[in-house]
Amino acid sequence: MESLYFETAGVTITLILLGKSLEAVSKGKTSESIKKLMGLQPKTATVLHEGMEQEIPIEKVEEGDVVLVRPGEKFPVDGEVLNGHSAIDESMLTGDRP
């Protein structure tokens, strides 16, 4: 009678299950980190309309709007700096907590 290697099959199955569980844990941590980063995003933006400042939800900011970002604030949307200089909160980019 030939020898059967049951331990090889058992080790293979164990390693596959261990890999899948490590992958699930890693996916969970990644999605948790992404949720935390999304929580750092501001909910409103200060937009200049006809010389007046208006605070609106970031979903309503349109291309071409001038967004005012004060010192220490976070950038609510992507854009280009038109003028001025300041210190800003870079935690959304770096992932550090302020």
N, C-alpha and C positions, 0 to 999 in steps of 0.2 A: 504494500500500500504506500502511495506517495505521501510525503509530508505536506500538510497544509499550513499556511502562514496566516493564522487568524489575527495575530498581534499586529501585523503589517496593515491589515485592513482597519483594525481598530485605531491605530495611531493615525492613519490617513484621515479617517472620519473625524477624529478628535481635533486634528490640526485644522481641518476645513471649518468645523464649528467654532473653534477658537478664533480663527481669522474673521469669520462673519460677525461674531460678537464684538471684536475689537473695532471692526468697521462701523457697526451700529453706534457704539459709544463715541467714536470720532465724529460721525455725522451729527449726533445729538449736540456735542460740544460746539461744532461749527455753526449749526443753526442758532444755538443760544447766543454765540458771539455776534452773529449777524443781527439778531433782534436787539441786542444791547447797542450796537452801532446805530441802528435805525432810531432808537430812542434818543440818541444824541442830536438828531436833526431837529431844527426849530420848526414849529408848526405855522408860524406867520412870518411875513416879510414886510418891512417898511418901504413902501414904493412912493416915489415922487410923481404926482399927477397935477399938472398945471400949477407947479410951485408949492403945492401943499403935500404934507406927509400923510399917507394913509396906510394903516396896518391891515393887510389882507392875508388870507390863507395862501400858503405857497402854491397850492393847486391852481390859483387864479392869476399867478404871475405869468405874464406873456412875454414873448420875445420882443426886445426893444424897450421894455420897462426899465426905468432907472431905480435900482434898489439901493437904499441907504443902509450902510453897515457901520454902526458906532463902535468905538473902542471896547474890546472885550466880548463883543457879540460873535455869534457863529454866522457863517455864510449860509443863508437859507436856500440859495439856488446857485447853479454854475453861472459864471459870467466873466466879465472883463472889467478891470479897475480903470475907471475913466479919469479920476483925479484924486489927490489926497494921499495921506499916509497915516498908518495907525497900527496898533497892536490888536490882533484878533485871536479868537479861540480856535486852535487847530486840532482839537480833540477828535473831531469827526474824521480827519485825515490820519492822525497818528494812532487813534484808538485809546489814548490815555484819558483817564478821568480827570476833569478839572478840579 
